[in-house]
Structure formats: structure tokens, C-alpha cells
Amino acid sequence: MKTMKNLKVLVFTLAIITMATISSYAQSKDDGKTEKFMLVFRGGDTHPQNANSKEAKEYIQSWITWMQDLGQKGILAGGENLERTGKQVSGKSKVVTDGPFIQDKEMINGYLIINAKDINEAVEIAKGCPIFKENGKVEVRQVHKLDN
């Protein structure tokens, strides 16, 4: 029964994150004056899959609130939460291994695509991320525009 409750919490959390992302597409301020940046989230102890305690649920709610705020301001352009497991393909031989095999603090847990006028504004937006409550990291990278 506890597993079913945890599953319901996970599905509900992911649904809210998805709704915040979808609603932000319509409000995105892609006006030619902004650039797109990717915020890559690393570390942190709480993941929607293990958010069982009251504190963990409050932490997840702080993420939802933060992303909804970014969406309402037209800053959020997309993003996803990532599963904690996956596969890795490497080398010329395309060897497939289970992974990622890295320390939890370096694990990529998800990403957002945001609109900002420059890298400095993107960094300021990243500073509002709840991941810092758990000593996590946010990598800020500009999305490269392809010349047509």
C-alpha cells in the first residue's frame, strides 16, 4: 500500500512539473531579445522517487513553485526530471553499459531550458533554484544557435 501511495505522489509531482513546463511554452518570451540557456541540475538528496517525508514533499513543492513562477514570467521554455538510472554508450565500438556510474553529487537529475538576455541573467535565475537547499549544483550553459 505504501508503494502505491509513493507512486501516486510521484505521478502527481511529475504531472505538476509537466503542466508548469507546458504552460510556460505558451508564455515563453522568445522575442528575439533573449537567448536560451540550459540549467543542468546536479546533486541534491531528494528526488520525486524518494520524496516520502513531509520535508521532502515540501522540498519538491518548492521546485514546483519556483518553476511555475518562471513559467508565469515567460522565462521557462522547457525541461524534464531525469530517472536516476540509464545506459551509457561509448567508444567507436558503441559499448553499452549500465549507468551512470558516478557519485550522487555529480548525478544529473534534470534540466530546464530558460530564456535570458545573457549568461549573467541566466546565472541570477539559477541562483533561485531550490537545489541549493540540499547543497546541489546548477550548471548554466547557453544553447548554441545553428546558422541556417
C-alpha positions as CSV (number, residue, x, y, z in Angstrom):
1,M,0.0,0.0,0.0
2,K,2.9,2.4,0.8
3,T,4.4,1.7,-2.6
4,M,1.1,2.7,-4.3
5,K,0.9,5.9,-2.3
6,N,4.5,6.7,-3.2
7,L,3.7,6.0,-6.9
8,K,0.7,8.4,-6.7
9,V,2.9,11.1,-5.2
10,L,5.4,10.6,-7.9
11,V,2.8,10.7,-10.7
12,F,1.2,13.8,-9.2
13,T,4.5,15.6,-8.8
14,L,5.6,14.8,-12.4
15,A,2.2,15.9,-13.7
16,I,2.5,19.3,-12.0
17,I,6.1,19.7,-13.3
18,T,4.8,18.8,-16.8
19,M,1.9,21.2,-16.5
20,A,4.3,24.0,-15.4
21,T,6.5,23.3,-18.4
22,I,3.7,23.1,-20.9
23,S,2.0,26.3,-19.7
24,S,5.4,28.1,-19.9
25,Y,5.7,27.3,-23.7
26,A,2.7,29.5,-24.4
27,Q,4.1,32.3,-22.2
28,S,7.7,31.9,-23.2
29,K,9.3,35.3,-24.0
30,D,11.2,34.2,-27.2
31,D,11.1,37.8,-28.5
32,G,14.5,37.8,-30.3
33,K,16.0,39.8,-27.4
34,T,16.7,36.7,-25.3
35,E,18.9,33.7,-25.6
36,K,18.1,30.1,-24.5
37,F,20.1,28.6,-21.6
38,M,20.1,25.2,-20.2
39,L,20.2,24.8,-16.4
40,V,21.6,21.3,-15.6
41,F,20.9,20.2,-12.0
42,R,23.4,18.0,-10.2
43,G,23.3,16.5,-6.7
44,G,20.7,17.0,-4.1
45,D,19.3,14.2,-1.9
46,T,15.6,14.4,-2.7
47,H,14.2,13.1,-5.9
48,P,10.4,12.7,-6.7
49,Q,11.0,9.0,-6.5
50,N,12.2,9.2,-2.8
51,A,10.1,12.1,-1.6
52,N,8.3,10.3,1.2
53,S,8.8,12.6,4.3
54,K,7.0,15.8,4.9
55,E,10.2,17.7,4.5
56,A,10.9,16.0,1.1
57,K,7.4,16.8,-0.1
58,E,7.9,20.4,0.9
59,Y,11.2,20.5,-0.9
60,I,9.5,19.1,-4.1
61,Q,6.8,21.7,-3.7
62,S,9.5,24.4,-3.6
63,W,10.7,23.2,-7.0
64,I,7.1,23.2,-8.4
65,T,6.6,26.8,-7.1
66,W,9.9,28.0,-8.5
67,M,9.2,26.5,-11.9
68,Q,5.6,27.8,-12.0
69,D,7.0,31.3,-11.2
70,L,9.5,31.0,-14.1
71,G,6.7,29.9,-16.4
72,Q,4.4,32.8,-15.4
73,K,7.2,35.3,-16.1
74,G,7.9,33.7,-19.5
75,I,11.3,32.5,-18.5
76,L,10.8,28.8,-18.6
77,A,10.9,27.3,-22.0
78,G,11.0,23.6,-21.1
79,G,12.7,20.9,-19.1
80,E,12.4,17.5,-17.6
81,N,13.2,15.5,-14.5
82,L,15.5,12.5,-15.2
83,E,15.4,9.0,-13.9
84,R,18.3,8.0,-11.7
85,T,19.3,5.0,-13.9
86,G,20.1,4.6,-17.5
87,K,22.5,3.2,-20.1
88,Q,25.8,4.6,-21.4
89,V,27.0,4.1,-25.0
90,S,30.7,4.8,-25.5
91,G,33.6,4.5,-27.9
92,K,33.9,3.5,-31.6
93,S,32.6,0.1,-30.7
94,K,29.5,1.6,-29.1
95,V,29.8,-0.4,-26.0
96,V,26.7,-0.3,-23.9
97,T,26.9,-0.4,-20.1
98,D,24.5,0.2,-17.2
99,G,25.0,3.6,-15.7
100,P,25.6,6.3,-15.0
101,F,28.3,5.2,-12.5
102,I,29.2,8.5,-10.9
103,Q,28.9,9.9,-7.4
104,D,25.4,11.0,-6.4
105,K,26.6,14.6,-6.0
106,E,27.6,14.6,-9.8
107,M,24.4,12.9,-11.0
108,I,22.4,14.9,-13.5
109,N,18.9,14.9,-12.0
110,G,17.2,17.1,-14.6
111,Y,17.3,20.2,-16.6
112,L,15.4,23.3,-17.6
113,I,15.6,25.5,-20.7
114,I,15.2,29.1,-19.9
115,N,15.1,32.4,-21.7
116,A,17.5,35.1,-20.5
117,K,19.2,38.2,-22.1
118,D,22.7,36.9,-21.3
119,I,24.7,34.4,-19.2
120,N,24.7,36.7,-16.2
121,E,20.9,36.9,-16.1
122,A,20.7,33.1,-16.5
123,V,23.1,32.7,-13.6
124,E,20.9,35.0,-11.5
125,I,17.8,33.0,-12.4
126,A,19.7,29.8,-11.5
127,K,20.5,31.2,-8.0
128,G,16.8,30.9,-7.2
129,C,16.8,27.2,-7.7
130,P,15.8,25.1,-4.6
131,I,18.6,22.6,-5.2
132,F,20.9,24.8,-3.2
133,K,18.9,23.8,-0.1
134,E,20.5,20.4,-0.5
135,N,23.9,21.6,-1.4
136,G,23.4,20.8,-5.1
137,K,24.8,22.4,-8.2
138,V,23.4,24.2,-11.2
139,E,25.4,24.3,-14.4
140,V,24.4,27.1,-16.7
141,R,25.1,26.7,-20.4
142,Q,24.0,28.8,-23.4
143,V,22.2,26.8,-26.1
144,H,24.1,27.2,-29.4
145,K,22.2,28.6,-32.3
146,L,22.8,26.8,-35.6
147,D,23.4,29.1,-38.6
148,N,20.9,28.4,-41.4
